[in-house]
Amino acid sequence: MHRHGGARQGAGRPRSSTRVTHAARPTFDGARTPLHVTLRMARGVWNLRSQRGYRCVEHALAAERARDALRVVHFSVQGNHVHLIVEADDRKALSRRMQGLGIRLARRVNAMMGRPRGRVLADRYHARVLATPREVHRAIAYVLCNHHKHSAQAGRRGFAVDPFSSAPVFRHFAKPSEPLAWSPGKGPPPVAPPTTWLLARGWLRLGPIEPPV
């Protein structure tokens, strides 16, 4: 008997490599509150903590800085995800520009991997509103010192900033850092100056960032 309806294998909209438009859209005041955004890569994407991988992220972030709609103030690149502390004018701007960043990143990563197309991003990015100075302080510390969590080699010779992040241009660590031996990027980290009070001055009420021992 022929059946109509029901789920069929292969039916529906094809999967996209930049499916970030379905992410949860947090309610926030763009003039007052920054966000901590985590962007995860799909399974099988090459490690981003290489010179080629970092430069894919660098290119996408530099393009967004030029648009000045999604202001990435701090970031770190891990093996299969990217942490961003951002400002956006409103929820619509956040969603639209995260989609644009995802498209640019996917194109670069696919080119790096030598394939014309393929899924690069996981289905959703995660965005968390940072509503207080303490939340911003903790987020900055987490993002800029995230490599210490993932790398057993980090910090063995003292406090070393992560070259795969915006930490080399951060000026509010509680102690001086070792000079960088090299940089994976083509220039300084492509970050934007903050415009919200919380991200520009408010978090400093809790003191500078204490790096991990």
Secondary structure, DSSP 8 states (H G I E B T S, - for coil): ----SS--TT-SS---TT--TTS------TTT--EEEEEEE-TT---SSSHHHHHHHHHHHHHHHHHTSEEEEEEEE-SSEEEEEEEESSHHHHHHHHHHHHHHHHHHHHHHTT-S----EEEEEEEEE--SHHHHHHHHHHHHTHHHHH-SSTTTTS----TTBSGGG---BSS-----S--SSSSS-------SHHHHTGGGGG-SB----
